[in-house]
Amino acid sequence: MSLPSTDDPGLSSAEAARRLAEDGPNALPGDGGRSWLHIVRETVRDPMFSLLLAAAGLYLLLGELQESLSLALMVCVVIGLTLYQEGKTERAIQALRDLSSPRARVIRDGQAQTLAGRELVRGDLLLLAEGDRVAADAQLLSTGELQVDESLLTGESVPVSKNAQAPALHAGTLVVQGQGLARVSATGPRSQMGQIGHALQTVQAEESPLRRQTRSLVHRLAWLGLGLCLLLVLIQGLSSGDWLQALLAGIALAIAMMPEEFTVVLTVLPALGAWRLSHQQVLTRRIAAIETLGATSVLCVDKTGTLTQNRMRVASLHAGGAELVLDGVPRSDLPEDFHELVEYAILASRIDPYDPMEQAFHALGRQFLAQTEHLHARWSLVHEYALTPELRAMAHVWKGEAQDFHVVAAKGSPEAIVDLCHLDTPRRAEVAAAADAMAARGLRVLGVAQARHPGPPWPAGEHDFNFQFIGLLGLADPLREEIPQAVRECREAGIRVVMITGDYPVTARAIARQAGLDAQEVLSGDELERLPDAELQQRLRTASICARITPAQKLRIVQALQATGAVVAMTGDGVNDAPALKAAHVGVAMGARGTDVAREAAAIVLVDDNFASIVRAVRQGRRIFGNLRKSMSYIMAVHVPIAGMALLPLLLGWPIVLFPMHIALLELAIDPACAMVFENEPADEDVMQHPPRDPAAPLFAGGTLVQAVLQGLGVLAAVLGAYLWGTRELDEAQARSLAFSTLVLGNLALIVSNRAGPRGLLASLWVPNGMLWGVMVFTLGLLALALYLPPLTGVLHMAPLSAGLLALAAAAAAACVVWFQGLNHLMKNLRVRGP
């Protein structure tokens, strides 16, 4: 970006820090996330905690003060554990919010620098360019004119002109044309956007499909639990006449059947997964996009900067019918025949270029023309013609100090430059052959032309100048080293990669071959314009290269792919890419070279603009989805034996096994297991070796749900068996201890079995997961305290167990593991034989 000239050094860093401390961050109300108090209020409103507190109150009514206080203490511990998990999640979300906040380019300490929008303060000098979102209220200082989209504030879709007569700029508006310098006048809640920001807090984000599915499942389980709870209270109350004890038993069953952990894992796993992704150069602006990443079936990617390094250098020149390859050419040995070509390529570029291609032209001039008359430091740029979808060429009009005419320099696609020069058929063929030869080596080819013009008025279009063809330049942009491996990984994962570029088709095909893409079929932008929707959909089923594509055509490509049933991820960086990014299932914006509007339209932002980072994001999305499924299977499975042991003994006329205190103690092990153990689980080895999942398929249904219930029934059978044996051979307290110990060890078996996945049980034990061993040690420690700490043993109505009885509980848990492995083998065979 060329910067507007200014002698103002801007604020000093010290003064900016003082104003930031005084005014606070440049953020809207509600941008700071949830406070600890807010998290506590949400936590205690959870139905499970209400039930636990109700049970504590019932113990108090029954005169059992020790039990009441013990249960209240357990509730506090569970709340503390929940707060830790929620706090960790909130910190991860806040870190993502800070990383992905709109950026602002400012002048501080006399230097241009890029800041997070939150760090902007009153008095900052703000640099604005096309595609930037204005980060704070400001007053335009430069004498030029900006076109600004204020529809976010006014609802008016037509851009508004901003100049010396109308200098006011507002936070949240979008610069659609021009460059300018502005001074910040108001930030955060003091800006016009901030004054209406409270209304934004009432806007609710759309619920993701995963959350809708889970909410439906939880509601069904809640109604089932409520029905069984009422039934148990009636049966127990009528049979015993003790309605308080019956109500206590009913509360225990309700707690046992309430899988409130579902909502925990749906928050913790995606949020922490997104936080992990941020360390891999991928920012997640919308957490729900992580669900879709794992289901992506088509990746539409830019060539320049995404597949390539975006480090362009001029590798070849073609002028006067001859080609000069620049590799190894000494600094002073550029033949005179090529000087004019380099000169006019520079004149057709920005004075202070931001584009890597134009930077390469200036570097070439410094290398070869520094001591010649071809660099015109005293010339003035008087008029510009921008690149348009109709004409892929741009032109600059220059005036020299001692000239009575103007020089016009144009550069663009070879076809556009040939068209501007009105070459005859043989000369067109000659230029096309030279361009094809350069493009076949993977070079990006541009044509250059020059003209003279007496002066204003300027023609409406470049075609009215009398251009003379000068020659061609071939720019090399090396492929990123990791791209072939990333493309191969996509192919193995059943993901098709479609390269979209504005480049020459021959260049696109050469780069595609280097990347390992299918280079057989190329769809050009001109052909795309002629195809009806149905035919375009058919072409895109097989075409992996789209060349000479304009940003406006990307939206049609996305829609055509979606019409074929594909789940599409699309990359983009410009203002015109925003509609396609918004329409794609997952919009991926470039963080380094992308505009603010592209980043805001996207769900994912690549900090390093690297295609391999997208593949890592897809892998992470699949890992998160797999771990969600493992965690939810575990939650469902572990609640089956807990609910069963809260209900069946009473229906069978046996002594009560699980009181609310036992279930609260179990929650101390279940909560960290479902949220932290499975969140830390690495991806399965074959996570990128199977096709994308169907996004319409529920996360937790069908075979997965059946297998979880069968796992839980296996543990329930083991616990019932141990308890039945205990009622015959042991006293009531020891029988309860044996059943509880079997349940705890069965829970650990469920954790290990569900995390194993395709790796197998034994192999999974060697896969690093520090949280797993931490939770196992913590759980066994709780069991030891429950069995051998006298005050706690009394409260839980349990008794210490001998080594032999502990071995019996361990054997029952080992039998559960055998059952789990048999189920895994059976379900795998059913999936293989299925339709």
N, C-alpha and C positions, 0 to 999 in steps of 0.2 A: 504494500500500500504506500503510495507517495503521500508524505505528510504535508499538511498546510504549513506554510512558513510562519514562524513566530519567534520573537526575541524573548518572550515571557518564559522564564524557567519553570513556572508552575510552583506548587507548594513544595516546601522541604519535607522530607520524611518525618522529621520531628513534629512539624506543625500539623501534618496529616494525622499522625498518631494522636496528638492532643485533641484534634477535632473529632476523631473517631471515638475517643473516650468520652468526650463531652456530649455528642449527639447520638451515639450508639450506631450499630451497623445499618447499612442501607438495605433494609429488608422490610417487607410488608408485615403487618400484624399477623401473628400466628405462624411466622416462618421459623420460629425457634424450636419447634417440636414440642413434645409433651414434657411437662415438669414432673419431678418425683411425686409431688402431691397428686397430680393428675393420674399418674400410674397407680398410686396407692388406692385412689377412689375407684378406678376401674377394676382393680384386683379384688377389693373387698365386695364389690357388687356381683362378682361371679357367683352363680347359684351354688357351686360346691362349697364355697366358704360360708355362705349363708346356712347351708345344711350342717356344716361342722360346728358353727356357732350355736345353732339350734340344739344340736346334740349335747354340747357343753352345758347349755341351759337346762336340758332335761336331767342330766346327771346331777346338777345342783338341786333341782326339784326333788330328785330321788334321795337327796341327802348324801350323795357320794362326792364330797368336796374334792378329794384327791383326784378322782377320775375327771371331774370337771376342769380342774386347774391343769392337769396333764394334757387334756385334749386342747384346751386353750393355748397351751405352750406349743403343742404340735402345729396348731393353726398358724401361730406366729412364725414358726420355722418354715412352714410351707409358703406363707406369704413372703417371707424373706427370700426364699429360693426363687419364687416367681418374680419378685422385684429385681433380683440379680439378672435373671434371663431377659426380662423386659428392658432393664436398663442397658444391658449389652446390645440388645436389638436397637434400642433408641439411639445409642451412641453410633452404631453402624449406619443407621438411616441419616443421622445428622451429619456424619462424615461425608456421606454421598451427597447430601443436600449442599454442603459447602463446596465440594469438588465440582458439582455440575451447575452451580449458580451462574447466571449470565456474566460474561467477562466484559471488562471495560478497558480501553486503551487510553492512558492518560500521560501527561507530561509532569513528572516530578523530579526535582533536583536537576532540571534541565535535560532529562533523558526520557524518551518514550518508553513506557513499560505497560505490561498487561497485568491487570489485577482482577480478582474476583469482584463481582459487582457489589458484594456486601461491604467491601473495604473503601468504597468511594465516599468522599466527604465534601462538604461545602467548599467552594473555591477551587476544586480540582479543574484542571484543563482537560477536557474530554475530546479525544480524537474520534471522529465519526466517519464511516464510509458505508457504501452500499451493502445492505445485508445485516447491518448492526442494529441491535435492539438498544434504544436509548436507556441507559441504566439509572438515570436520575433526572429530575427537572433541571433544565439548564437554559442558558441564554447563548444564542449563536453569536460568535465573534467574527468569523471570517466573512469576507465580502461576497463570497460565492453563494450559490443557491442550493438548497437541499429539497428533495421531494420526500415527504414523510407521510407514512400511513398511520393515521390516528384513529382507525376504526375501533381499536380496543377501548378507546375512551368515548368516542363520539358516535360510533355506529356508521359513520360515513365512509364508504369504501374508496372514494376518489382520493388519491394522495394530495396533500396540502403543501404548498410552496413555503419554505422558510428562508428568510433573507434578513437584511438589515432593517427592513420595515416591519417584518413579522418574525422576531428572533426567538420567541418562546418555544422551547422543546419540552416535552413531557415524558416522564418515565414510562416505559412499557410500549412506546410508539416505535415504529420501524422505519429506518432510512431505506428507501427504495431506489434512490438515485442521488449521486453527488457525493462530495466529501466536504468536511467542515471541521471547525474548531469551536468548541463551546465551553462556557464556564458553568460549573454545577452551582445551582442556586438553592436546591432543596433535596434532601435525601429521605429515604424510609417513610415513616408515617407523616412527615411534613410535606411530601410530594403530593401532587394531585391524585396519583394512583393510590398512595398511602391513605389519603383521606376517605377513599371509598373501599379500602382494603378489608374493612371489617366484614363487608358483604361477602367477600371471597371465602371467609371461614365457614360459611354455611353451605358452600358447594361441596357435595360429597362425590368422591371418586367412584367411577363405575365399578361394580363388584365383578371380580374375575370369575371365569367359569369354574375354576377350582374351588373358590370360596362358596359359590352357589351350590355345587355338588355336596361339599362338606356340610354346609348349613342344613341342607335337606336331610342328609344322613343323621346329623346330630338331632334334628327335630324328631325324626322317626324313633330314634333310640330313646329320646327323652319321653315321648308319649308312651312307649313300651315300658320304660322304667317307672313312670308315674302309675300306670295301670297295675303293674306287679307290686309296686310299693303299697298302694291302697288295698290290694287283695291280701297282701301279707299282714298289714295292720288289722284288717277285719278278721282274718283267720286266727291270728295270734291273740287278738283282744278277746274274741268270742270264746276261744278255747281255754285261755288262762284267766281271763277277767282282769288282767293287769294291763291297762291301756297305755300307761306310760312306757312300760317295757316294750309293748307292741309298737308304739310310735318310735321308740329308739331303734328297734329292729328295722322298721320301715325306712327310717332315715339312713341307716347303714346300707340298706339295699339301694336306695336312691343314689347315695354317694358312689357305691360300687358300679352302678350302671351308667354314671354320667361321664362320658369321655370328653371332659373339658380340655384335655390335652390336644385335641384336634386343632382348636383355634390357636393354641400356643405354637405348634409346629408350623402352621400355615403362616405365622408371622415371623418366627425366628429363622427357619431354614432359608426362605427366599431373601430376607433382609441381610443375614450374615453371608449368604452366597453372593449377593450383590456387592457386599463390602469386600469379599475376597476377590471378586472380579476387578474391583477398582485397583487392586495391586497388580493386576495383569494388564493394565492400560485400557480397561474397559469400564466406562461409567454407565450405570443403570439409572436412567431418569424416571422410569416407571417400573416398579418392582414386578407388576403383573407380566411384563414382557419376558421375564425369566421362564415362566410357564411355557410360553410360545416358542422360545429359542430351541428347546429340545424337540419340538415338533416340526421345525423348519425343514422344508424339502427342496427349496430352490433359493440359492444365494445369488442375488444380482449385484455385481461389484463393478466399480470403476476400475479402469486400467491404471491411469496415471496416479501415482502416490499410494495406491492401495495394493495393486499387484507389483508395481515398480517402486523404485526408491525415491522418485520425484527429485532426483539430483541430475538435472539435465545438463548435457554439454553438447556443443555442436561437434559432430563427428565427421561430417562430410559436406562439401560444397559442390554445387554444379552450376557452371556458368559458361557461356560461349561454346556449348557442345562438349565441354570437358568436365570431368569430375575430379575433385581433389579430396582424398581421405586425409584427415588432419592428424591422425595418430602418428606421432614422431616428427611432425613438421616443426623445425626450429622457429623461435619467436620472430626472427627477422626475415623469414624466407617465404612469406605468403605471396604468391605471384600477383602482379598488378591486376590481372584479369578478374581476380576475386575480391579486390578491395571495395569496389562499388556495391557488390552484393552484401558484404558485411555492413558497410556504411548505411545502406537503406533499410536493412533489417533492424538496425539500432534506431534509426529515425522513425520507424513505424512502431516502436515500443515506447513504454512510459519512461519518463526521465528518471524516476526513482522506482524501479520495477519491484513488484511484489511477486509476480508470477515467475516460477523457476525457469520457464522457457525464455522470457525476456531477460532475466538475469544472465542466462547463458549467452545471449547475444552481446550484452554489455561486457561480459568477461572476455568474449572473443575479440571485441574491439580493443580492450585494454591490452590484450596480448599481441595483436598484430597491427593495430593502427595508431598506437600511442604516439609515434613520431611522424605521422603523416598529416596531410591536409584534410583527411576524411572525417575527423572528429570535430564537430562544430560547437564548441563551448559557448559561442556568442550568438547562436541562432535562437529564435524565439518560436515557441509553439503557438500558433494562432487559431487553429481549428482542428476538430477531431471528428471522425466518423467511426462509430462503434460497430463491433461485430453484431450481426443480426441472424436470426434463424434463416432468413431468405438469402443472405450473402455471408458466407463464412470467411469474411475478411474485414480488416480494420485499416484505417488510413489516418495519417497525421499530416497537417499542412504546416510548413515551416517558413519563416522569413529570416533571411540573413541581413547583416548590418548594411552591406553595400550592394544589395540586390534590388532590382526593380521588378522582380517576379517572385513568385512563391514556389517552393519545392514540395511536392506531395509524395509521401512514401507509403506504400501499402504492403501488408503481409497477410497471409491466410492460407487456406487450403489450396493445393495446386489447381484444382478445378475452378475455384473462385477467382484466383489470380489470372488464369488463362482466359476466363470469361471477361474479366475487366479489361484485359489487353486486346480482346477481339482478334485472337490469333487465327490464322487459316488452318484448315484441316491437317496438312502435313506437319505444321509446327506444333499443333495440339498433340498429335500422335507422338512426336518426338519428346515433348515435355512429359506426357503420360508414361512413356517407356522409361525415361530417366527416373521419374517418381516411383514407379513400380519397382525398379531395380534397387533403389535405396530402401523402400518400404519392406522389401522381401528380407532385408537384413535386420528387421525389427526397428528401423529408425522412424521417428515421427517426421514427416516431410512437410515443409512449408514453402510456399512460393513468395517471391518478392518482386515488386514492380515500382516504377517511379514515373512521375509526370511533372509538368510545369504548368503554372496557372498565373495569369496576370494579377489577380487579387479579388477582393470581394466585389459583388455578392458571390457567396459560395453556392455551388450546385446542391440540389436537394439530395443527390446520391452520388456515390463514387463512379458510377457508370458514365457520368458526364465529363469526367476527366479523360485526357488522352494518354492513357498509361502505356508504358513500354516495359516489356518483360525483361527482368534482369537475370533471375536464376532461382535455384532451389537450395534449401538448407536441410540437412538431415540431422535430427537431434537424437542422441542416444540417452535412454533412461533405463538403466539396468534393472532386471527383475530382482526382487528381493530374494535372498538365498533360501528362505524358509518356504517360499511359495509352492514349489513342486510337491514337497512333503505335505503341506496343508491341503492342496488340491487332492492329492492321493487319499488323505484321511477323509475328506468329504465324499469321495467316490465310494470308499469302503462303508461309509455311514449312510449311503443311499441318498446323499444330498447332491443335487445337480448345481453346478456353478455356471452362471451365465455372465460373460464379460460384456459390459456396456461401455462404449467409448465413442468419443467424437472423432477418433483418428481414422485415417485412411484404411480401408478394408484389408489391404495387403499387410500393412503394419500390424493391425489387430490380429490377423491370422498368425504372423510370425511370433508375436508375444504369446499368443495362446498356446502355440506348440511348445515354447520354452516352459510355460507354466504347467503343461501336462493336460490342457483342456482339449476337448474334441474340436478340431479346427476345420472339419469338413464343410460345415454349412455356415455361411455368414448372411445375416439379415441386415440390410442397409437402411438408413433412415428414409431415403427416397422410396424404397420398396415398401417400408412400413406404412408410409403415407397412403399408398395406393391400395393396400390390402384391407378388405372388410374385416370386421371383428372375428367372424368365424374362421376365416382363412389365417388370420394372424395367430389365433390360438393354436391352430394346427402347426404352423411354422415354428412356434415357440416350444412345442413339444420336443423338437429335435435340434433347433438352432442354439448353439452355445456361445455365439459371438454376434453382438449387435454393434455395428460400426456406423460412423457418421450419424450418431444419434444426438439430437438436441435435448436439453433438459426437459423441455415440454413434452417430449415423446416418452419419457420414462414412466409417466403416470399411465399411459396406455399400455405399456409393456407390463407393468404391475397388474393392472386390471385384467389383461388377457391371461396372464399366468394364474391369477386367482380363479378365473372362470374355468380353468382346467382342473381345479381342485387342489392346486399347489398351495402350500404355506410359504409365503414369500418374505424374505428379508432383503431389503434394498439399501444400498449405500448412496450417500449424496453429500454435497458440501455447499451448494449455492442456494440463492434465494429461490430460483426456479425449480430446485429439487424438492422443495418443501411439500408440494402436493403429493408427489410420489412417496416420500418418506411417511407422510401421514396416512396414505392409503395402504401401504404395505402392512402385513401382519406385524413385522418388526422393522421399524425404520432405524437405520444405522447412520449417524452423522459423523463426519470427520472432525476431530477435535482440534488438530493442528491448523488445517487450512480451511475449515468450514466456517460458514457465517452463523451468527447467533440464531437467525430464523430457522436455519437447517437443524441446528442442535435442538431448538425448542420443539420442532415438529417431530423429532426422532424419539424413540424410546431408549436407544443405546447410543453412546458416544464413544468413538475410538480415540483415545488420547494420542496414539502414535500413528493413526491412519493406516494401520497394517492389516491386510487380509487375514494373516495368521492369527491376529487377535480375535477376529470374528469367529474363526474355527475354535479357538480356545473358549470363547463365550458359549458357543453351541455345546461344546463338551461339558462346560460348567452347568449349562442349562439342563442337559441330560442327567448330570450327576445330581443336581438338586432335585429334579423330578423323581429319580430313582430313590434317593434318600427319603423324600417325602412319602413315597409308597412304602418303603421299608418301615419307616417310623409309624405310619398310620396302621399298617398291618400289625405291628407290635402292640400299639395301643388297643386295637380291637381284640387281639388275642389275649392280652393280659387282663382285660376287663371280664372276659368270659369266666375264668375260674374265681375271680373275686366276687362277681355277682352270684355265681353258682353257690359258693360257700356261704354267702350271706342269706341265700334263699332256701336251698335244699335241706340243710339240717333242721330248719324250723318246720318245713313241710313234712319231713320224715319223723318228726317228734324227737330229734336228737338235741343235745345241748347246743346252745349258740356257739359258733366258732369265731365269727368275726364281728366285733363291736366297732363303732365308728372310730375308736382310737387305733385299732389295727389297720383300718383302711387309710387313716391319716398317716400312719407310719409307713405304709406301703407307698403312698404318694410321694414321700421323700425320696424314694428310689426311682419311681416311675417317671416323675417330672424331668429330672436331669437326663434320664436315659433317653426319653423320646425326643428331647430338644437338643441336648448337647452331644450325646454319643453319636446319633445318626447324622447330625449336622457336620461333625468332624470326619465322617466316613469318606474315604477317597472314592473316586469313581471306579466302577467295575472295569476290569481289563478290557472287556468287549463292548464298552459303552458306545464306542464309535464304529462298531462292526455290525450293527443291525439297522434296519430302515427306520426312518422317523416314525414316531407314534402318531396315531390318528388323534388330532386335537379334539375331536368330538367325543372320543372314548373317555369314560369317567376314570379318574385316578384310582378309585377304590370301589370296585364292583366286580361282579362275575366271579371268575376263578380266584382272583386275589382275595375277595371277601370270604369266599368259601374256605380257602386255605387258612386264612386267619382264624375263622371260627373253629375249624377242625384242630388247629394248633391249640387254641384255648381249651377246647373240649378234652384234648389229651392231657393238658396240665390239670384240668378239673378232675379227670378220672384218677390221676396220680394222687392228688391231694385228698379226694374222697376215700380212695383206697387206704391211704396212710391213716386218715382219721378213723375210718371204720375199724381198722386193726387196733388203733389206739384206744377206742372206746371199750374194746374187749380185754385188752391186756394192760392198760394203764389207767391212772385216775384222770378226771376230767381236765385238770390243768395241764398235765403232761400230754394228753391227747391233743389239746388245743395247740400246745407248743410244737408238737410233731407236725400237725397240719399246717401251721403257720410257717414253720421252717421249710417244709416241702414247697409251699407256695412261693416263698422268697427265692429259693434255689431254682424253682421252675421259672420264675420271672427272669433270673439271670440266664437260664437256658434259652428263653425266648429272645432275649437281647442278642446273644451270640448267634443264634440260628438265623434271625431276621437280618442281621448285618452281613451274613456270609454271602448271600446272593449266588451268582454263577461260579464264584471262586471255590465254593465248597467249604464245609465247616472247618476242617483242619487247616487248609491253606489260609483261611481268613484270620486265624489266630496270629499269623505272622505279619499281617498287614498293620502298619502302625496306626494306632488310634489311642492317644494318651487318655482321652476322656473315658474310653471303655474301661480301662483298668482302674481309673480313679473312681468311677461309679460302682464297679464291682467291689473294690475295697471298702468304699463307703457303705454299700448295702450290707456286706458281711459284717461290718462293724456295728451297724444298726441292729442286725440280727443278734449279735453277741450281747449287746446291751439289753435287748428285749428279753433274752434268755437268762442272763447271769447278773444283771444289775438289780438287786433286790427291790428298791422302790418301784422301778419301772416294771419289773416282773409282776409285782402285786397289782399295779394299776391295770395291766394287760390281762390279769387272771391267767397267767402262764406259770410254768415251772421249768427249772433247768433240765436239760437233756443230757444223758450220758453219751459217750463217744459212739456207742453202738447205735443209739437211736438217731444221732446225727448222720451216721453212715447210712442208716435206712432212708432218711430224707434225701441224702445225696444220691442214693441208688434210684429212688423214685424220680428225681430230677434227670438222672442219666437215661432212664427209660423214656422220659419226655424227649430227650435229644434224639434217641433212636426213632421215635414216632415222627418227629419233625423231618428227619432225613428221609424217611419212607414217604412222607407226604410230598417233599420236594421232588423226589424221583418220580412219583406218580403224576404230579402236576406237569412236570417237564415232558413226560411221555404223552400226556393228553394234549399238550400244546403242539407237540410235533405231529401227532396224528390228526389234529383238528383240521377243519376246512381252511 
